[in-house]
Structures are given as C-alpha cells and as structure tokens.
Amino acid sequence: MSMIGKTFRYVAGFAVGTGIGAVTALLLAPQSGAMSKEQIQARVDEILNAGQRAARRREEELYAAWEAELGTTHPDNKNGKKDEADTARQLEKARAAAHDREDKARADAQKAQEEAQKQLEKARRELDKADSST
C-alpha cells in the first residue's frame, strides 16, 4: 500500500475515532445537553474573539510597518532630504506592501473564523444527536 493510502487510512481512522469519542463523551457526560451546548458555544465564541483580536493586532502591525516605511530616507540621498519622485515611489511601495500584508492577515483571519464555524456546526450536530438519543 502506498504512503498516501496509509496516511489516508490513518487520518480516516483518527477522525472516526474522534467522532465516536466525542459522541460517547456527550452521551455519558454528567451534565445536561443544554449545559454542554452552552460550554461549547462559549468556547467557540472565545475562538472567534481570539481570531478577531489577532486580526486587529496584525492590522496594527501592518500600519506601523507602513508608517515606518514612509519615514525612512533613501540611502542614496546623502543630505537626508527626499525628492518628490523618490517620496512618491516609496509611498507607493509602502502602500502596496501594506495592502499585501493586510490582505494576507484578513485571509488568515477568515480561514480561522471559517474553521471555528465548522467546529461549532459539528458540535451542534453532535449535541443534537445526543439530545435526540436521550
């Protein structure tokens, strides 16, 4: 069997085992389904808030880097004064870099939020199954 096949079987087995373990834990939990649902919702909210805070921090870092880029002088300019063309080039370069970094940070935050949403939906389905079987 190929390495990819073995890896797929391992991942599939791990996922099935995790699902069975989660359902079993929910069924045998000493607390009510509503309480479990509240705890899961609180955890998902924590994850989403952490993602939003990380996105804000990254945005602040990007703006700081952009401002730092704008404040630098060109190394070829000996007297420290920048001509207008040089300033315009640096400004455009800094804007492009800031936009690229901001786009990447937003994409990363979006991926984290989507993953958290998937986990929330999965937990809700498991709780619904647990509620319906009791």
C-alpha positions in Angstrom: 0.0 0.0 0.0 1.3 3.4 -0.8 2.3 6.0 1.7 -0.7 8.2 0.7 -3.1 5.3 1.2 -1.7 4.6 4.6 -1.8 8.2 5.6 -5.4 8.5 4.4 -6.4 5.3 6.3 -4.7 6.7 9.5 -6.4 10.1 9.1 -9.8 8.5 8.4 -9.4 6.2 11.4 -8.4 9.0 13.6 -11.4 11.1 12.5 -13.8 8.2 13.1 -12.3 7.5 16.5 -12.5 11.2 17.4 -16.2 11.3 16.4 -17.1 8.2 18.3 -15.2 9.5 21.4 -17.0 12.9 21.2 -20.4 11.3 20.9 -19.6 8.9 23.7 -18.4 11.7 25.9 -21.6 13.7 25.2 -23.8 10.8 26.0 -22.0 9.9 29.2 -21.4 13.4 30.4 -22.7 14.1 33.9 -24.3 17.4 32.8 -27.3 18.2 30.6 -27.1 18.8 26.9 -28.1 22.4 27.3 -25.1 23.0 29.7 -22.8 21.2 27.2 -24.1 23.3 24.4 -23.5 26.5 26.4 -20.0 25.4 27.1 -19.2 24.6 23.5 -20.8 27.9 22.4 -18.7 29.8 24.9 -15.5 28.0 23.7 -16.4 28.8 20.0 -17.1 32.4 20.9 -13.6 32.5 22.6 -12.0 31.2 19.5 -13.8 33.7 17.2 -12.9 36.6 19.5 -9.3 35.4 19.6 -9.2 35.4 15.8 -10.7 38.9 15.6 -8.1 40.1 18.2 -5.3 38.6 16.2 -6.6 40.2 13.0 -6.7 43.6 14.8 -3.2 43.2 16.1 -1.9 42.2 12.7 -3.6 45.2 11.2 -2.0 47.5 13.7 1.4 45.9 12.9 0.9 46.4 9.2 0.0 50.1 9.8 3.1 50.5 12.0 5.3 48.9 9.3 3.7 51.1 6.7 4.4 54.2 8.7 7.9 53.1 9.4 8.4 52.5 5.7 7.2 56.0 4.9 9.5 57.6 7.5 12.7 56.2 6.0 15.0 58.1 3.7 16.6 56.7 0.6 20.2 55.5 1.3 21.5 57.2 -1.9 20.4 60.6 -0.6 23.3 62.0 1.4 21.7 65.1 2.9 18.6 63.3 4.2 16.1 65.2 2.0 14.0 63.2 -0.4 13.0 64.5 -3.7 9.3 64.2 -4.7 9.7 61.3 -7.1 11.6 59.3 -4.5 8.9 60.1 -2.0 6.1 59.0 -4.4 7.9 55.8 -5.2 8.5 54.9 -1.5 4.9 55.8 -0.7 3.5 53.6 -3.4 5.9 50.8 -2.4 4.8 51.1 1.2 1.1 51.1 0.2 1.5 48.0 -1.9 3.3 46.2 0.9 0.7 47.2 3.5 -2.1 46.1 1.2 -0.5 42.8 0.6 0.1 42.2 4.3 -3.4 43.3 5.2 -4.9 41.0 2.6 -3.0 38.1 3.9 -4.0 38.9 7.5 -7.6 39.2 6.5 -7.4 35.9 4.6 -5.8 34.2 7.7 -8.5 35.6 10.0 -11.2 34.5 7.6 -9.8 30.9 7.5 -9.7 30.8 11.3 -13.2 32.1 11.5 -14.5 29.5 8.9 -12.7 26.7 10.8 -14.2 27.8 14.1 -17.7 28.0 12.4 -17.2 24.4 11.1 -16.3 23.2 14.6 -19.3 24.9 16.0 -21.6 23.3 13.5 -20.0 19.9 14.1 -20.5 20.3 17.9 -24.1 21.4 17.4 -24.8 18.3 15.3 -23.3 16.1 17.9 -25.3 17.8 20.6 -28.5 17.4 18.6 -27.7 13.7 18.2 -27.0 13.3 21.9 -30.3 15.2 22.7 -32.3 13.1 20.3 -31.0 9.8 21.6 -31.7 10.5 25.3 
